[in-house]
C-alpha cells in the first residue's frame, strides 16, 4: 500500500536510555532476571531504568499513580514525539498503540494472587490496569490528546497495522496528526514463554536472544511542504504457520517493494532475523553503530523504524525496513527522504 | 463516509444460539441465557452466574486438533463461517472464495484460558512442554485459526479497546472500504469467558448477584457473557460484481475517548454524545431518524445513568422517535464481542422491524423509561438503527446501519 505519511516527531524509551540519542548511540546494560518456574535460574535481560528522572516525573501524575511500567514508557515516548505540538494540535491528535502482551506485570500479579490466595483476594486496584487499552487511555488523558485512541494487539507486524490505521484516520480527515507507538514491558513470565518457544538460545555462537522492554513512536501527518522524511509504502498480512511458510511469506512480502532498494539491517536475534538476512543481506545498509537492544516485539519494530529514519538523515534516500512478526505475519515498510 | 459500505453477510454464536437466526429468534421471544457458570471454579467469587454459549461443532476440524483450539476460536470460527456463507463467499468445502480477505477483529482477552493454564503451570514450577498454552493464548492465534479454518490470508488487525472493541473493529473495516484500502473485509469480535476476567469484574463489584437490569433504578451490576459475531462488509460495486444483494448499508461510525476515569464514564455522557453525533453526521442523518438504538446498558450503577443522559442530550430531551434496549440482559456482557454481536442485533432490528425487548425491568430510570422497548412497542418500520458501546479506558463507539436502496 502506497502512503504519504510524514514523520514529524519521534520518541524513544529503551534499555539504553531515554530519547533518540540513546537509541542511536548508547549501550544497554544486561540485567539478570529469574524464571518464574525456576527462580534459581536466570537469563540476561535488558530493562529500562525506571529511576530515570524522565520517567519518574510521570509517576507523580495522579492518573498514573497505579500505572504499570508500560504506561510510563508510553507517556514519555509520546511526550517526546509531541514536542512542539501546541494544545490546539494535541486536541486534533489521534493515538494508536501496538502491543504484544501489554500490561503483563499486572496481569501476572492479579492472576498470581488468585492462584495463591484465592479469588476473594483479587485486587480491584490491579484488574483495570491489566486491560490492554488502559495505558493508552492514561497517555491520552495526561497529554490532553482529544482525538480517537486505539489499542492494537499482535506480533511485531501490529506496528505496521498501527501505521496503516493512522493513514486511514488521516485520509478520512478524522484528525490532523496521529501518534503511533509500540510498547512492551518485561515480566519474568516472558522468560518461561520464550524458553518454551525455544527462543532462549545462543543465536550464532556469540550472541543471545535477550528479552527487553520499552517504547517508541512517531508522530505522523499527511505530507506537507517542508516535511523531510515519509513512510511511503507499507505491506503486511503475509502469514505463516511454520518456518517453511515464513520464508515464503517473507519472500512474497519483500517482493512488493523495489528490489534495488537498500534495506535497514534487522538487529533482531531471532530465527526470523536469519530468514531476513538470507533474503536481504546483499541490500543491507549496516546500522552497526547501533547497539543490540534486545527483543521487545512492537517496541523493537518501532526502534528499528526510528533507526532507519535516522539513517535517512545521514546517507540514504530510501530504505526498506523488514518487520518480521514472531508469531503471525511478515510485514515491511519503506521510508524515504523527500527533500 | 466517502465510498458507500454495505453489509452482505452476518453470523453469530451467542449464549442464545449457535447461529444468528437462532439467537435472534430467542432474543425477540424475550429469552435470556443466564445460567450457573461451570467453566471454571467461582467458589471464591460473589457472583456465580453468566451467559454461557454452547460451542457449535467444527466439522472441518479433526477431533485431535480440537483440543488445541481455544474456546475463543471455537466461538469465532463458526460465526465467521456463517457470515461468509450468508455472503455467498464460501465454496462447497467451506473455504473462502476470496483467497486474500482482510480481517478486522476485536477481543479483550483472546485465548486467555490458555494463558491462565500457562501461568498456573509456571507458578507450580513446571518448566517445559508449555508451548501450546503460551502460543495459543495470543489473540493473533485466533486470527490464524480463522484464516486456517476458512482458507484465506491477508492483512489483519486486532483491536483491543475494551468493551467498545467490537464496534471499533466494524467501524475500522468500514473505513478500510470507504477509503479504498479494501473492497471486502471480514470483521467482527469474539470473547470467551475466562477466570481472570470473571474474577476481575467480580472483585470490582461490577457483576450482579441479582438479575441483570439495564436502565432500571434497581440495577446492581452486569452479567458476563461470551460469544462471537462477524459481518462481511463490501463496497456496493464489489457486491454487485458478485451478484450479491446487500442486506443494508453501514452508513456511519463514530469513535472517541472519554478521559474522565479509567473505569467510569463522565457523569453527563458527553463523550458518548460526541461519538453518536459523529456517527449520524457521517451517515448524513439527523438523530431523530434513528428509530432504534441497541444501547450499551451494562446495568452497572455507574454506566446506565450517564448513558441515559447522553441519549437525552443527543435527542434534545425528546425520546419520542426512538426505541432503546440493551440486549445484555439476555446474552450478558460479551466484552470484546459485545460491539459486534449488538451491531448485528441492531441490524436485524432494521431489516426485520422487530425490536429486542428490554428484559428484567422493575423500575425503569424515568429519564429513559418511555423509550425502552416493551412488548407493546416491539415492532417498528426503521430506516436507520444504531449500536452504541462504551468501555474501560473511556472507549466510546457508535455504528449506524441504514436501509439499502439500490
Interface residues (C-beta under 8 A of the other chain):
Chain A: X1 X35 X36 X37 X38 X99 X100 X102 X107 X108 X110 X111 X112 X114 X115 X116 X118 X119 X120 X122 X123 X124 X127 X128 X129 X130 X131 X132 X133 X134 X136 X137 X138 X140 X141 X146 X147 X148 X149 X150 X151 X152 X153 X154 X155 X158 X161 X164 X165 X168 X169 X171 X172 X189 X192 X193 X195 X196 X197 X198 X236 X237 X238 X239 X241 X325 X327 X328 X329
Chain B: X1 X2 X41 X42 X43 X44 X45 X100 X102 X107 X108 X110 X116 X118 X119 X120 X121 X122 X123 X125 X126 X127 X128 X129 X130 X131 X134 X135 X138 X139 X140 X141 X143 X144 X147 X148 X153 X154 X155 X156 X157 X158 X159 X160 X161 X162 X168 X172 X175 X176 X178 X179 X181 X195 X196 X199 X200 X201 X202 X203 X204 X205 X255 X256 X257 X259 X262 X263 X391 X392 X393 X394 X395
